[in-house]
Amino acid sequence: MNHLLFSYGTLQLKKVQMESFGRLLEGLPDQIKAYRLEDLPIQDEMVLLRSGLASHPIAVPSLNDEDFISGTVFEITDEELAQSDAYEVSDYKRVEVLLASGKKAWIYVKK
């Protein structure tokens, strides 16, 4: 089964995609409304090595309906969704949301 995954952060990076999935993902731009980004310091060594970044963005719900996050929606397999879950640190949880395009997709947000 295939899934849609909305990425606003490091899963958009080619290096992270190759190391996480063994391939480059093809995606389309999209947005999620009523969310905003915060910075999350990363301490997981594997994630630090893959992304090369000491902090990652993390989506948090916003009370302001005008807030939005831009990103990319990718079509991925069951196995790739599991690999994506393994990449994300424990501060994130995966939830399904409605994107601005009207598509339903998984997204990682703050626990």
Gaussian input, Z-matrix of N, CA and C with variables (Angstrom, degrees):
# hf/3-21g

backbone

0 1
 N
 C     1     B1
 C     2     B2     1     A1
 N     3     B3     2     A2     1     D1
 C     4     B4     3     A3     2     D2
 C     5     B5     4     A4     3     D3
 N     6     B6     5     A5     4     D4
 C     7     B7     6     A6     5     D5
 C     8     B8     7     A7     6     D6
 N     9     B9     8     A8     7     D7
 C    10    B10     9     A9     8     D8
 C    11    B11    10    A10     9     D9
 N    12    B12    11    A11    10    D10
 C    13    B13    12    A12    11    D11
 C    14    B14    13    A13    12    D12
 N    15    B15    14    A14    13    D13
 C    16    B16    15    A15    14    D14
 C    17    B17    16    A16    15    D15
 N    18    B18    17    A17    16    D16
 C    19    B19    18    A18    17    D17
 C    20    B20    19    A19    18    D18
 N    21    B21    20    A20    19    D19
 C    22    B22    21    A21    20    D20
 C    23    B23    22    A22    21    D21
 N    24    B24    23    A23    22    D22
 C    25    B25    24    A24    23    D23
 C    26    B26    25    A25    24    D24
 N    27    B27    26    A26    25    D25
 C    28    B28    27    A27    26    D26
 C    29    B29    28    A28    27    D27
 N    30    B30    29    A29    28    D28
 C    31    B31    30    A30    29    D29
 C    32    B32    31    A31    30    D30
 N    33    B33    32    A32    31    D31
 C    34    B34    33    A33    32    D32
 C    35    B35    34    A34    33    D33
 N    36    B36    35    A35    34    D34
 C    37    B37    36    A36    35    D35
 C    38    B38    37    A37    36    D36
 N    39    B39    38    A38    37    D37
 C    40    B40    39    A39    38    D38
 C    41    B41    40    A40    39    D39
 N    42    B42    41    A41    40    D40
 C    43    B43    42    A42    41    D41
 C    44    B44    43    A43    42    D42
 N    45    B45    44    A44    43    D43
 C    46    B46    45    A45    44    D44
 C    47    B47    46    A46    45    D45
 N    48    B48    47    A47    46    D46
 C    49    B49    48    A48    47    D47
 C    50    B50    49    A49    48    D48
 N    51    B51    50    A50    49    D49
 C    52    B52    51    A51    50    D50
 C    53    B53    52    A52    51    D51
 N    54    B54    53    A53    52    D52
 C    55    B55    54    A54    53    D53
 C    56    B56    55    A55    54    D54
 N    57    B57    56    A56    55    D55
 C    58    B58    57    A57    56    D56
 C    59    B59    58    A58    57    D57
 N    60    B60    59    A59    58    D58
 C    61    B61    60    A60    59    D59
 C    62    B62    61    A61    60    D60
 N    63    B63    62    A62    61    D61
 C    64    B64    63    A63    62    D62
 C    65    B65    64    A64    63    D63
 N    66    B66    65    A65    64    D64
 C    67    B67    66    A66    65    D65
 C    68    B68    67    A67    66    D66
 N    69    B69    68    A68    67    D67
 C    70    B70    69    A69    68    D68
 C    71    B71    70    A70    69    D69
 N    72    B72    71    A71    70    D70
 C    73    B73    72    A72    71    D71
 C    74    B74    73    A73    72    D72
 N    75    B75    74    A74    73    D73
 C    76    B76    75    A75    74    D74
 C    77    B77    76    A76    75    D75
 N    78    B78    77    A77    76    D76
 C    79    B79    78    A78    77    D77
 C    80    B80    79    A79    78    D78
 N    81    B81    80    A80    79    D79
 C    82    B82    81    A81    80    D80
 C    83    B83    82    A82    81    D81
 N    84    B84    83    A83    82    D82
 C    85    B85    84    A84    83    D83
 C    86    B86    85    A85    84    D84
 N    87    B87    86    A86    85    D85
 C    88    B88    87    A87    86    D86
 C    89    B89    88    A88    87    D87
 N    90    B90    89    A89    88    D88
 C    91    B91    90    A90    89    D89
 C    92    B92    91    A91    90    D90
 N    93    B93    92    A92    91    D91
 C    94    B94    93    A93    92    D92
 C    95    B95    94    A94    93    D93
 N    96    B96    95    A95    94    D94
 C    97    B97    96    A96    95    D95
 C    98    B98    97    A97    96    D96
 N    99    B99    98    A98    97    D97
 C   100   B100    99    A99    98    D98
 C   101   B101   100   A100    99    D99
 N   102   B102   101   A101   100   D100
 C   103   B103   102   A102   101   D101
 C   104   B104   103   A103   102   D102
 N   105   B105   104   A104   103   D103
 C   106   B106   105   A105   104   D104
 C   107   B107   106   A106   105   D105
 N   108   B108   107   A107   106   D106
 C   109   B109   108   A108   107   D107
 C   110   B110   109   A109   108   D108
 N   111   B111   110   A110   109   D109
 C   112   B112   111   A111   110   D110
 C   113   B113   112   A112   111   D111
 N   114   B114   113   A113   112   D112
 C   115   B115   114   A114   113   D113
 C   116   B116   115   A115   114   D114
 N   117   B117   116   A116   115   D115
 C   118   B118   117   A117   116   D116
 C   119   B119   118   A118   117   D117
 N   120   B120   119   A119   118   D118
 C   121   B121   120   A120   119   D119
 C   122   B122   121   A121   120   D120
 N   123   B123   122   A122   121   D121
 C   124   B124   123   A123   122   D122
 C   125   B125   124   A124   123   D123
 N   126   B126   125   A125   124   D124
 C   127   B127   126   A126   125   D125
 C   128   B128   127   A127   126   D126
 N   129   B129   128   A128   127   D127
 C   130   B130   129   A129   128   D128
 C   131   B131   130   A130   129   D129
 N   132   B132   131   A131   130   D130
 C   133   B133   132   A132   131   D131
 C   134   B134   133   A133   132   D132
 N   135   B135   134   A134   133   D133
 C   136   B136   135   A135   134   D134
 C   137   B137   136   A136   135   D135
 N   138   B138   137   A137   136   D136
 C   139   B139   138   A138   137   D137
 C   140   B140   139   A139   138   D138
 N   141   B141   140   A140   139   D139
 C   142   B142   141   A141   140   D140
 C   143   B143   142   A142   141   D141
 N   144   B144   143   A143   142   D142
 C   145   B145   144   A144   143   D143
 C   146   B146   145   A145   144   D144
 N   147   B147   146   A146   145   D145
 C   148   B148   147   A147   146   D146
 C   149   B149   148   A148   147   D147
 N   150   B150   149   A149   148   D148
 C   151   B151   150   A150   149   D149
 C   152   B152   151   A151   150   D150
 N   153   B153   152   A152   151   D151
 C   154   B154   153   A153   152   D152
 C   155   B155   154   A154   153   D153
 N   156   B156   155   A155   154   D154
 C   157   B157   156   A156   155   D155
 C   158   B158   157   A157   156   D156
 N   159   B159   158   A158   157   D157
 C   160   B160   159   A159   158   D158
 C   161   B161   160   A160   159   D159
 N   162   B162   161   A161   160   D160
 C   163   B163   162   A162   161   D161
 C   164   B164   163   A163   162   D162
 N   165   B165   164   A164   163   D163
 C   166   B166   165   A165   164   D164
 C   167   B167   166   A166   165   D165
 N   168   B168   167   A167   166   D166
 C   169   B169   168   A168   167   D167
 C   170   B170   169   A169   168   D168
 N   171   B171   170   A170   169   D169
 C   172   B172   171   A171   170   D170
 C   173   B173   172   A172   171   D171
 N   174   B174   173   A173   172   D172
 C   175   B175   174   A174   173   D173
 C   176   B176   175   A175   174   D174
 N   177   B177   176   A176   175   D175
 C   178   B178   177   A177   176   D176
 C   179   B179   178   A178   177   D177
 N   180   B180   179   A179   178   D178
 C   181   B181   180   A180   179   D179
 C   182   B182   181   A181   180   D180
 N   183   B183   182   A182   181   D181
 C   184   B184   183   A183   182   D182
 C   185   B185   184   A184   183   D183
 N   186   B186   185   A185   184   D184
 C   187   B187   186   A186   185   D185
 C   188   B188   187   A187   186   D186
 N   189   B189   188   A188   187   D187
 C   190   B190   189   A189   188   D188
 C   191   B191   190   A190   189   D189
 N   192   B192   191   A191   190   D190
 C   193   B193   192   A192   191   D191
 C   194   B194   193   A193   192   D192
 N   195   B195   194   A194   193   D193
 C   196   B196   195   A195   194   D194
 C   197   B197   196   A196   195   D195
 N   198   B198   197   A197   196   D196
 C   199   B199   198   A198   197   D197
 C   200   B200   199   A199   198   D198
 N   201   B201   200   A200   199   D199
 C   202   B202   201   A201   200   D200
 C   203   B203   202   A202   201   D201
 N   204   B204   203   A203   202   D202
 C   205   B205   204   A204   203   D203
 C   206   B206   205   A205   204   D204
 N   207   B207   206   A206   205   D205
 C   208   B208   207   A207   206   D206
 C   209   B209   208   A208   207   D207
 N   210   B210   209   A209   208   D208
 C   211   B211   210   A210   209   D209
 C   212   B212   211   A211   210   D210
 N   213   B213   212   A212   211   D211
 C   214   B214   213   A213   212   D212
 C   215   B215   214   A214   213   D213
 N   216   B216   215   A215   214   D214
 C   217   B217   216   A216   215   D215
 C   218   B218   217   A217   216   D216
 N   219   B219   218   A218   217   D217
 C   220   B220   219   A219   218   D218
 C   221   B221   220   A220   219   D219
 N   222   B222   221   A221   220   D220
 C   223   B223   222   A222   221   D221
 C   224   B224   223   A223   222   D222
 N   225   B225   224   A224   223   D223
 C   226   B226   225   A225   224   D224
 C   227   B227   226   A226   225   D225
 N   228   B228   227   A227   226   D226
 C   229   B229   228   A228   227   D227
 C   230   B230   229   A229   228   D228
 N   231   B231   230   A230   229   D229
 C   232   B232   231   A231   230   D230
 C   233   B233   232   A232   231   D231
 N   234   B234   233   A233   232   D232
 C   235   B235   234   A234   233   D233
 C   236   B236   235   A235   234   D234
 N   237   B237   236   A236   235   D235
 C   238   B238   237   A237   236   D236
 C   239   B239   238   A238   237   D237
 N   240   B240   239   A239   238   D238
 C   241   B241   240   A240   239   D239
 C   242   B242   241   A241   240   D240
 N   243   B243   242   A242   241   D241
 C   244   B244   243   A243   242   D242
 C   245   B245   244   A244   243   D243
 N   246   B246   245   A245   244   D244
 C   247   B247   246   A246   245   D245
 C   248   B248   247   A247   246   D246
 N   249   B249   248   A248   247   D247
 C   250   B250   249   A249   248   D248
 C   251   B251   250   A250   249   D249
 N   252   B252   251   A251   250   D250
 C   253   B253   252   A252   251   D251
 C   254   B254   253   A253   252   D252
 N   255   B255   254   A254   253   D253
 C   256   B256   255   A255   254   D254
 C   257   B257   256   A256   255   D255
 N   258   B258   257   A257   256   D256
 C   259   B259   258   A258   257   D257
 C   260   B260   259   A259   258   D258
 N   261   B261   260   A260   259   D259
 C   262   B262   261   A261   260   D260
 C   263   B263   262   A262   261   D261
 N   264   B264   263   A263   262   D262
 C   265   B265   264   A264   263   D263
 C   266   B266   265   A265   264   D264
 N   267   B267   266   A266   265   D265
 C   268   B268   267   A267   266   D266
 C   269   B269   268   A268   267   D267
 N   270   B270   269   A269   268   D268
 C   271   B271   270   A270   269   D269
 C   272   B272   271   A271   270   D270
 N   273   B273   272   A272   271   D271
 C   274   B274   273   A273   272   D272
 C   275   B275   274   A274   273   D273
 N   276   B276   275   A275   274   D274
 C   277   B277   276   A276   275   D275
 C   278   B278   277   A277   276   D276
 N   279   B279   278   A278   277   D277
 C   280   B280   279   A279   278   D278
 C   281   B281   280   A280   279   D279
 N   282   B282   281   A281   280   D280
 C   283   B283   282   A282   281   D281
 C   284   B284   283   A283   282   D282
 N   285   B285   284   A284   283   D283
 C   286   B286   285   A285   284   D284
 C   287   B287   286   A286   285   D285
 N   288   B288   287   A287   286   D286
 C   289   B289   288   A288   287   D287
 C   290   B290   289   A289   288   D288
 N   291   B291   290   A290   289   D289
 C   292   B292   291   A291   290   D290
 C   293   B293   292   A292   291   D291
 N   294   B294   293   A293   292   D292
 C   295   B295   294   A294   293   D293
 C   296   B296   295   A295   294   D294
 N   297   B297   296   A296   295   D295
 C   298   B298   297   A297   296   D296
 C   299   B299   298   A298   297   D297
 N   300   B300   299   A299   298   D298
 C   301   B301   300   A300   299   D299
 C   302   B302   301   A301   300   D300
 N   303   B303   302   A302   301   D301
 C   304   B304   303   A303   302   D302
 C   305   B305   304   A304   303   D303
 N   306   B306   305   A305   304   D304
 C   307   B307   306   A306   305   D305
 C   308   B308   307   A307   306   D306
 N   309   B309   308   A308   307   D307
 C   310   B310   309   A309   308   D308
 C   311   B311   310   A310   309   D309
 N   312   B312   311   A311   310   D310
 C   313   B313   312   A312   311   D311
 C   314   B314   313   A313   312   D312
 N   315   B315   314   A314   313   D313
 C   316   B316   315   A315   314   D314
 C   317   B317   316   A316   315   D315
 N   318   B318   317   A317   316   D316
 C   319   B319   318   A318   317   D317
 C   320   B320   319   A319   318   D318
 N   321   B321   320   A320   319   D319
 C   322   B322   321   A321   320   D320
 C   323   B323   322   A322   321   D321
 N   324   B324   323   A323   322   D322
 C   325   B325   324   A324   323   D323
 C   326   B326   325   A325   324   D324
 N   327   B327   326   A326   325   D325
 C   328   B328   327   A327   326   D326
 C   329   B329   328   A328   327   D327
 N   330   B330   329   A329   328   D328
 C   331   B331   330   A330   329   D329
 C   332   B332   331   A331   330   D330

   B1=1.4543
   B2=1.5224
   B3=1.3042
   B4=1.4553
   B5=1.5240
   B6=1.3166
   B7=1.4573
   B8=1.5158
   B9=1.3289
   B10=1.4529
   B11=1.5176
   B12=1.3262
   B13=1.4543
   B14=1.5234
   B15=1.3263
   B16=1.4619
   B17=1.5170
   B18=1.3160
   B19=1.4612
   B20=1.5151
   B21=1.3173
   B22=1.4619
   B23=1.5249
   B24=1.3314
   B25=1.4627
   B26=1.5076
   B27=1.3391
   B28=1.4588
   B29=1.5236
   B30=1.3246
   B31=1.4726
   B32=1.5289
   B33=1.3347
   B34=1.4597
   B35=1.5304
   B36=1.3328
   B37=1.4650
   B38=1.5241
   B39=1.3266
   B40=1.4690
   B41=1.5214
   B42=1.3282
   B43=1.4711
   B44=1.5278
   B45=1.3248
   B46=1.4595
   B47=1.5303
   B48=1.3231
   B49=1.4716
   B50=1.5241
   B51=1.3086
   B52=1.4701
   B53=1.5272
   B54=1.3155
   B55=1.4653
   B56=1.5261
   B57=1.3276
   B58=1.4633
   B59=1.5245
   B60=1.3444
   B61=1.4579
   B62=1.5293
   B63=1.3293
   B64=1.4572
   B65=1.5191
   B66=1.3213
   B67=1.4662
   B68=1.5225
   B69=1.3194
   B70=1.4617
   B71=1.5234
   B72=1.3043
   B73=1.4610
   B74=1.5217
   B75=1.3207
   B76=1.4615
   B77=1.5108
   B78=1.3188
   B79=1.4478
   B80=1.5086
   B81=1.3304
   B82=1.4535
   B83=1.5221
   B84=1.3407
   B85=1.4619
   B86=1.5259
   B87=1.3227
   B88=1.4589
   B89=1.5220
   B90=1.3257
   B91=1.4637
   B92=1.5203
   B93=1.3216
   B94=1.4530
   B95=1.5251
   B96=1.3245
   B97=1.4583
   B98=1.5282
   B99=1.3522
   B100=1.4639
   B101=1.5300
   B102=1.3257
   B103=1.4642
   B104=1.5138
   B105=1.3197
   B106=1.4654
   B107=1.5253
   B108=1.3311
   B109=1.4605
   B110=1.5188
   B111=1.3273
   B112=1.4632
   B113=1.5231
   B114=1.3413
   B115=1.4668
   B116=1.5197
   B117=1.3260
   B118=1.4577
   B119=1.5266
   B120=1.3486
   B121=1.4641
   B122=1.5349
   B123=1.3267
   B124=1.4712
   B125=1.5217
   B126=1.3456
   B127=1.4557
   B128=1.5217
   B129=1.3281
   B130=1.4605
   B131=1.5327
   B132=1.3417
   B133=1.4694
   B134=1.5272
   B135=1.3600
   B136=1.4556
   B137=1.5280
   B138=1.3353
   B139=1.4664
   B140=1.5262
   B141=1.3161
   B142=1.4698
   B143=1.5238
   B144=1.3352
   B145=1.4639
   B146=1.5206
   B147=1.3309
   B148=1.4676
   B149=1.5171
   B150=1.3254
   B151=1.4633
   B152=1.5206
   B153=1.3293
   B154=1.4527
   B155=1.5224
   B156=1.3363
   B157=1.4649
   B158=1.5308
   B159=1.3382
   B160=1.4617
   B161=1.5264
   B162=1.3234
   B163=1.4611
   B164=1.5264
   B165=1.3175
   B166=1.4622
   B167=1.5202
   B168=1.3333
   B169=1.4558
   B170=1.5254
   B171=1.3325
   B172=1.4564
   B173=1.5254
   B174=1.3204
   B175=1.4625
   B176=1.5207
   B177=1.3290
   B178=1.4588
   B179=1.5267
   B180=1.3360
   B181=1.4694
   B182=1.5285
   B183=1.3225
   B184=1.4501
   B185=1.5219
   B186=1.3067
   B187=1.4631
   B188=1.5265
   B189=1.3347
   B190=1.4576
   B191=1.5255
   B192=1.3239
   B193=1.4658
   B194=1.5243
   B195=1.3307
   B196=1.4588
   B197=1.5247
   B198=1.3187
   B199=1.4708
   B200=1.5262
   B201=1.3219
   B202=1.4682
   B203=1.5119
   B204=1.3324
   B205=1.4571
   B206=1.5185
   B207=1.3072
   B208=1.4619
   B209=1.5183
   B210=1.3179
   B211=1.4509
   B212=1.5047
   B213=1.3220
   B214=1.4612
   B215=1.5157
   B216=1.3385
   B217=1.4585
   B218=1.5294
   B219=1.3323
   B220=1.4573
   B221=1.5220
   B222=1.3250
   B223=1.4644
   B224=1.5197
   B225=1.3472
   B226=1.4603
   B227=1.5277
   B228=1.3176
   B229=1.4655
   B230=1.5299
   B231=1.3428
   B232=1.4697
   B233=1.5297
   B234=1.3257
   B235=1.4582
   B236=1.5285
   B237=1.3282
   B238=1.4636
   B239=1.5283
   B240=1.3370
   B241=1.4621
   B242=1.5300
   B243=1.3215
   B244=1.4673
   B245=1.5309
   B246=1.3223
   B247=1.4597
   B248=1.5304
   B249=1.3170
   B250=1.4568
   B251=1.5258
   B252=1.3376
   B253=1.4654
   B254=1.5310
   B255=1.3250
   B256=1.4639
   B257=1.5322
   B258=1.3257
   B259=1.4710
   B260=1.5228
   B261=1.3140
   B262=1.4602
   B263=1.5266
   B264=1.3321
   B265=1.4620
   B266=1.5278
   B267=1.3086
   B268=1.4718
   B269=1.5312
   B270=1.3359
   B271=1.4657
   B272=1.5241
   B273=1.3331
   B274=1.4657
   B275=1.5231
   B276=1.3122
   B277=1.4612
   B278=1.5236
   B279=1.3226
   B280=1.4684
   B281=1.5238
   B282=1.3405
   B283=1.4619
   B284=1.5242
   B285=1.3228
   B286=1.4662
   B287=1.5259
   B288=1.3319
   B289=1.4563
   B290=1.5197
   B291=1.3237
   B292=1.4563
   B293=1.5218
   B294=1.3188
   B295=1.4593
   B296=1.5293
   B297=1.3281
   B298=1.4646
   B299=1.5298
   B300=1.3308
   B301=1.4659
   B302=1.5209
   B303=1.3381
   B304=1.4554
   B305=1.5221
   B306=1.3305
   B307=1.4669
   B308=1.5258
   B309=1.3311
   B310=1.4645
   B311=1.5191
   B312=1.3255
   B313=1.4655
   B314=1.5157
   B315=1.3295
   B316=1.4584
   B317=1.5197
   B318=1.3285
   B319=1.4675
   B320=1.5282
   B321=1.3305
   B322=1.4593
   B323=1.5233
   B324=1.3348
   B325=1.4570
   B326=1.5236
   B327=1.3243
   B328=1.4639
   B329=1.5240
   B330=1.3554
   B331=1.4769
   B332=1.5084
   A1=109.54
   A2=116.73
   A3=120.67
   A4=110.18
   A5=114.67
   A6=123.11
   A7=109.14
   A8=116.11
   A9=121.03
   A10=107.52
   A11=115.58
   A12=122.77
   A13=107.86
   A14=116.36
   A15=121.68
   A16=108.61
   A17=116.31
   A18=121.36
   A19=109.70
   A20=115.15
   A21=122.18
   A22=110.54
   A23=116.49
   A24=119.99
   A25=113.50
   A26=115.58
   A27=120.64
   A28=114.54
   A29=118.79
   A30=119.24
   A31=111.80
   A32=116.77
   A33=120.71
   A34=112.20
   A35=117.03
   A36=121.45
   A37=110.99
   A38=116.12
   A39=120.99
   A40=112.18
   A41=116.85
   A42=121.45
   A43=110.26
   A44=117.34
   A45=121.66
   A46=109.62
   A47=117.70
   A48=120.87
   A49=110.87
   A50=117.36
   A51=120.02
   A52=110.71
   A53=117.71
   A54=120.25
   A55=112.31
   A56=117.62
   A57=120.90
   A58=112.73
   A59=116.91
   A60=121.60
   A61=114.37
   A62=116.83
   A63=120.16
   A64=113.67
   A65=116.39
   A66=121.05
   A67=109.25
   A68=115.26
   A69=120.43
   A70=108.48
   A71=116.25
   A72=121.67
   A73=110.25
   A74=115.43
   A75=120.46
   A76=107.45
   A77=116.69
   A78=119.20
   A79=112.66
   A80=113.92
   A81=122.29
   A82=109.45
   A83=116.79
   A84=118.86
   A85=110.72
   A86=115.72
   A87=121.69
   A88=107.06
   A89=116.27
   A90=121.33
   A91=109.68
   A92=114.45
   A93=121.71
   A94=106.47
   A95=115.25
   A96=120.34
   A97=110.78
   A98=114.58
   A99=123.88
   A100=112.44
   A101=116.49
   A102=123.30
   A103=107.95
   A104=116.02
   A105=122.86
   A106=107.82
   A107=116.14
   A108=121.16
   A109=111.66
   A110=115.48
   A111=123.65
   A112=107.10
   A113=116.61
   A114=121.57
   A115=109.90
   A116=115.81
   A117=122.02
   A118=108.80
   A119=118.72
   A120=120.33
   A121=109.69
   A122=116.06
   A123=121.47
   A124=109.07
   A125=115.76
   A126=120.89
   A127=112.22
   A128=118.08
   A129=122.65
   A130=109.02
   A131=116.55
   A132=121.42
   A133=113.14
   A134=117.91
   A135=120.56
   A136=110.92
   A137=115.84
   A138=120.19
   A139=109.95
   A140=117.03
   A141=120.50
   A142=111.27
   A143=116.68
   A144=120.63
   A145=111.68
   A146=116.85
   A147=119.74
   A148=112.25
   A149=116.99
   A150=119.02
   A151=112.96
   A152=116.92
   A153=120.15
   A154=113.12
   A155=116.66
   A156=121.19
   A157=110.09
   A158=116.27
   A159=121.46
   A160=112.56
   A161=117.05
   A162=120.13
   A163=108.63
   A164=114.83
   A165=121.99
   A166=108.78
   A167=117.17
   A168=118.43
   A169=109.97
   A170=115.96
   A171=121.16
   A172=107.76
   A173=116.10
   A174=122.26
   A175=110.33
   A176=115.08
   A177=121.36
   A178=108.08
   A179=116.88
   A180=119.05
   A181=110.23
   A182=115.27
   A183=121.59
   A184=109.35
   A185=116.36
   A186=120.86
   A187=111.37
   A188=116.43
   A189=122.04
   A190=109.09
   A191=117.37
   A192=121.78
   A193=112.96
   A194=117.40
   A195=120.37
   A196=112.29
   A197=117.55
   A198=120.65
   A199=108.88
   A200=116.32
   A201=121.33
   A202=109.44
   A203=114.67
   A204=122.21
   A205=107.81
   A206=116.35
   A207=121.69
   A208=108.95
   A209=115.91
   A210=120.72
   A211=110.98
   A212=115.20
   A213=122.24
   A214=108.79
   A215=116.08
   A216=120.37
   A217=107.47
   A218=114.92
   A219=122.81
   A220=109.87
   A221=116.46
   A222=120.94
   A223=107.30
   A224=115.54
   A225=120.78
   A226=109.94
   A227=115.82
   A228=122.55
   A229=110.58
   A230=116.04
   A231=121.21
   A232=110.41
   A233=116.10
   A234=120.83
   A235=111.13
   A236=116.89
   A237=120.28
   A238=111.56
   A239=117.11
   A240=119.92
   A241=109.72
   A242=117.06
   A243=121.09
   A244=110.63
   A245=117.90
   A246=121.70
   A247=110.17
   A248=116.10
   A249=121.08
   A250=110.67
   A251=116.72
   A252=121.01
   A253=110.43
   A254=116.78
   A255=121.27
   A256=111.37
   A257=117.36
   A258=121.60
   A259=111.35
   A260=117.78
   A261=121.08
   A262=110.54
   A263=115.82
   A264=120.42
   A265=110.00
   A266=116.46
   A267=122.22
   A268=113.99
   A269=118.50
   A270=121.02
   A271=112.00
   A272=116.67
   A273=122.34
   A274=110.70
   A275=115.75
   A276=121.86
   A277=107.10
   A278=115.64
   A279=121.00
   A280=108.91
   A281=115.71
   A282=121.67
   A283=108.80
   A284=115.78
   A285=120.40
   A286=108.75
   A287=116.20
   A288=122.33
   A289=110.35
   A290=114.98
   A291=122.07
   A292=107.52
   A293=116.51
   A294=121.64
   A295=110.50
   A296=116.33
   A297=121.38
   A298=111.54
   A299=117.06
   A300=122.10
   A301=112.44
   A302=117.33
   A303=121.46
   A304=113.57
   A305=117.35
   A306=121.68
   A307=109.84
   A308=116.53
   A309=121.69
   A310=108.05
   A311=115.80
   A312=120.60
   A313=110.01
   A314=114.77
   A315=121.30
   A316=108.36
   A317=115.07
   A318=121.57
   A319=107.09
   A320=116.14
   A321=121.15
   A322=108.33
   A323=115.52
   A324=122.30
   A325=109.22
   A326=115.94
   A327=121.36
   A328=110.32
   A329=116.11
   A330=120.95
   A331=110.33
   D1=140.83
   D2=178.16
   D3=-99.70
   D4=152.83
   D5=-178.46
   D6=-129.59
   D7=156.01
   D8=169.46
   D9=-100.45
   D10=133.61
   D11=179.37
   D12=-124.94
   D13=124.04
   D14=177.16
   D15=-95.35
   D16=122.28
   D17=179.32
   D18=-116.90
   D19=132.16
   D20=176.32
   D21=-116.39
   D22=0.81
   D23=-173.10
   D24=-134.53
   D25=-131.91
   D26=-168.05
   D27=-70.97
   D28=-18.12
   D29=176.31
   D30=-68.98
   D31=-7.96
   D32=173.17
   D33=-82.72
   D34=-15.22
   D35=-177.67
   D36=-76.28
   D37=133.29
   D38=-178.76
   D39=-57.92
   D40=-41.67
   D41=-179.64
   D42=-60.46
   D43=-44.93
   D44=-179.31
   D45=-66.32
   D46=-40.96
   D47=178.88
   D48=-62.59
   D49=-45.80
   D50=-178.63
   D51=-64.52
   D52=-41.90
   D53=-178.29
   D54=-75.84
   D55=-27.02
   D56=-179.28
   D57=-88.46
   D58=-40.37
   D59=-172.13
   D60=-117.06
   D61=-13.21
   D62=-177.49
   D63=74.75
   D64=14.36
   D65=177.97
   D66=-158.73
   D67=162.25
   D68=173.55
   D69=-87.68
   D70=135.39
   D71=179.13
   D72=-88.45
   D73=146.09
   D74=173.84
   D75=-104.20
   D76=133.53
   D77=-177.10
   D78=-144.90
   D79=174.48
   D80=178.88
   D81=-124.96
   D82=146.33
   D83=178.03
   D84=-66.22
   D85=145.97
   D86=177.97
   D87=-159.32
   D88=179.64
   D89=179.43
   D90=-142.66
   D91=158.89
   D92=170.69
   D93=-122.96
   D94=130.01
   D95=-177.44
   D96=-93.73
   D97=158.97
   D98=178.32
   D99=63.12
   D100=31.62
   D101=171.77
   D102=-132.62
   D103=156.52
   D104=174.59
   D105=-138.01
   D106=166.83
   D107=-177.98
   D108=-105.63
   D109=143.24
   D110=169.02
   D111=-124.38
   D112=163.89
   D113=175.46
   D114=-91.32
   D115=138.69
   D116=178.11
   D117=-122.84
   D118=115.38
   D119=175.36
   D120=-64.08
   D121=135.23
   D122=-177.76
   D123=-104.60
   D124=130.73
   D125=178.64
   D126=-116.57
   D127=-12.11
   D128=179.72
   D129=-71.17
   D130=118.78
   D131=-175.51
   D132=-59.67
   D133=-41.71
   D134=-179.56
   D135=-61.84
   D136=-44.38
   D137=-179.43
   D138=-66.78
   D139=-40.26
   D140=177.05
   D141=-59.61
   D142=-43.25
   D143=179.64
   D144=-65.57
   D145=-43.08
   D146=-178.00
   D147=-67.17
   D148=-45.08
   D149=-175.11
   D150=-88.18
   D151=-30.36
   D152=-175.09
   D153=74.31
   D154=12.46
   D155=-176.32
   D156=-120.91
   D157=135.49
   D158=-178.61
   D159=-78.39
   D160=-18.53
   D161=175.32
   D162=-138.74
   D163=149.41
   D164=179.82
   D165=-122.93
   D166=153.37
   D167=173.30
   D168=-72.74
   D169=150.01
   D170=175.68
   D171=-137.28
   D172=132.48
   D173=-177.74
   D174=-81.59
   D175=134.77
   D176=175.56
   D177=-130.64
   D178=141.97
   D179=178.15
   D180=-60.08
   D181=147.33
   D182=179.74
   D183=-121.46
   D184=144.58
   D185=175.22
   D186=-80.18
   D187=-10.35
   D188=179.60
   D189=-93.35
   D190=112.01
   D191=-179.23
   D192=-64.04
   D193=-15.89
   D194=179.38
   D195=-84.37
   D196=-12.66
   D197=176.22
   D198=-70.75
   D199=145.51
   D200=176.56
   D201=-155.23
   D202=160.59
   D203=175.14
   D204=-122.45
   D205=128.97
   D206=174.91
   D207=-91.81
   D208=148.16
   D209=178.57
   D210=-170.63
   D211=-153.93
   D212=-176.62
   D213=-131.33
   D214=137.28
   D215=175.95
   D216=-103.75
   D217=127.68
   D218=-177.96
   D219=-115.55
   D220=148.65
   D221=170.58
   D222=-98.21
   D223=123.60
   D224=-176.93
   D225=-132.41
   D226=164.69
   D227=-179.02
   D228=-88.56
   D229=172.29
   D230=174.35
   D231=-56.06
   D232=-46.65
   D233=-178.81
   D234=-61.90
   D235=-41.60
   D236=179.72
   D237=-68.62
   D238=-33.19
   D239=175.81
   D240=-64.09
   D241=-41.38
   D242=176.25
   D243=-64.05
   D244=-39.38
   D245=178.29
   D246=-66.09
   D247=-37.52
   D248=177.13
   D249=-64.96
   D250=-42.52
   D251=176.31
   D252=-58.90
   D253=-41.29
   D254=-178.76
   D255=-67.20
   D256=-31.52
   D257=-179.39
   D258=-71.87
   D259=-39.04
   D260=-175.16
   D261=-71.67
   D262=138.26
   D263=179.99
   D264=-76.94
   D265=168.27
   D266=-171.35
   D267=-66.15
   D268=-10.10
   D269=177.59
   D270=-74.25
   D271=-15.07
   D272=-178.45
   D273=-100.71
   D274=150.44
   D275=167.34
   D276=-130.97
   D277=151.06
   D278=-178.84
   D279=-96.63
   D280=128.46
   D281=177.32
   D282=-133.74
   D283=157.44
   D284=176.83
   D285=-96.13
   D286=134.66
   D287=-178.09
   D288=-134.44
   D289=165.52
   D290=174.35
   D291=-97.83
   D292=122.97
   D293=-179.93
   D294=-83.69
   D295=167.06
   D296=178.89
   D297=-58.73
   D298=-29.73
   D299=179.88
   D300=-73.26
   D301=-11.57
   D302=-175.91
   D303=95.05
   D304=-4.24
   D305=178.66
   D306=-82.42
   D307=147.04
   D308=171.63
   D309=-92.48
   D310=134.80
   D311=-177.93
   D312=-147.02
   D313=156.41
   D314=171.26
   D315=-78.01
   D316=146.94
   D317=175.37
   D318=-146.33
   D319=149.32
   D320=175.26
   D321=-97.24
   D322=125.85
   D323=-178.87
   D324=-127.42
   D325=170.64
   D326=179.74
   D327=-67.41
   D328=134.42
   D329=176.76
   D330=-65.39

